[in-house]
Amino acid sequence: MTMYAISCIIALNTGKGVIVLATKAITVRIDDAVKAQAEAMLEDMGMNMTTYIASSLKALVRERKIPFDLVTTQYLSDQVILKELAVAEKEATDPNTKWLSHDAVFGKIRERHGYEI
């Protein structure tokens, strides 16, 4: 777990220029693996962690809602199941489908989604 300190600048656009009102530091605890993956993705986008979090907070204030969808693991499970049902329906109508055991089917699902079912 990594502690990540972020500085956020609070500014006011007066129409004649931007006035910086205050800068506050925020400390965030994040899993090392998640942090590394996020930093790599943000770097590809030309952004760093501080900029991303500050942008997200600004979007929260501007939009008055969390700027991304929050889903439960049940939702993710449901999405996996729906995708797999679509695959199963397609395979069931294909005369070349090789029928597999229950364990083999769930093994393929785990492989496809990197997900434990």
N, C-alpha and C positions, 0 to 999 in steps of 0.2 A: 504494500500500500504506500503510495506516494502522497505527500502533502504538496499541494500546488498553490502558490500565492499569486494572486492576480490583482492588478491595480485597475481601477475603473475610473475614468474621468467623467465627471458630470459637468455638462456645458449647457449654455443657453444661447440660442441663436436669436439675436436681437433684430435681425434684418439689416443691421449695419455692420455685422461681424459677430463672431462667436466669442462669448465670454466664458472662461472656465470657472465654474463655481466651486468644485471640490474634487478631490481624488481620494478614493477609498480603496483599501486593500481587502481582498477576500481570500480566505484560505480554504482550499478544497481538498478532500481526501479522495483519491482515486486509485483503483487497482493498477499496478504497474503495467500489466499487459494491455489493459484498455487504454491507458495513457499513451503507450508506445504506438498502438494502432491508430489512435486518434491523431497523434502528432504527425504520423506518416501521411495520413489522408489529408490533413490540413496543409501540410507542406506541399503536397501535390496541387493544392488549390491556391497556393501562394499566401497562406494565412498561418498564423501561429495560434496557440491555445488561448492566449490572452485576448487576442482580437476576436476569436470565435465566441468566447464566453461573453465578452463585452457586447458583441453584436446580438447574441441571443438575449441578453438582458434588455438591451434597447428594444428589440422586437417584442419582448414580453410587455414592456411598458407601452409601446406604441400601439400594439394590437389588443392589449388587455386580455391576452390568453397565452398559454404556452405555445410557442411557435413550432411545435411538432406534435405528432400523434403519440399518445401514450397507449400502449397495449399490454395486456397481461400475457403471461405464458400460455394461458388457456386460449387466447386469441391466436397466438402463434401456432399452437397445436391444431386449432380448428383450420387455420390456413393451410397447414401441411396436409391435413386430412382431405380438405377440398381439392388440393392439387393432385393428391394421390388417387382420389376417386376419379378425377378426369383422366388420369393416365390409365387406371384400371378399366374404365369404360372403353377407351380407345383400344386397349390391348384385347379386351373381351370380344370385340368385333373383328379383330384381325385373325384370319385363319392361320397365320404363321406364328401365332403366339405360343411360346413354350410355357406350359403351366408349371408353377413353382410351389414349393411347400410354404407353409405359413412362415417358418423361420427365414427362408430365403427371401420372401417378399419383404419382411421387416428389415432384413439386412440391407436390401437395396434401398429402402426408404432412408435408413440411417446414413448410408453412403451419399445419397442424393442431397440430403439436407444437413449433413454434419450434425445430426440431432438425435438425441436418445428418446425413443418412444417406448 
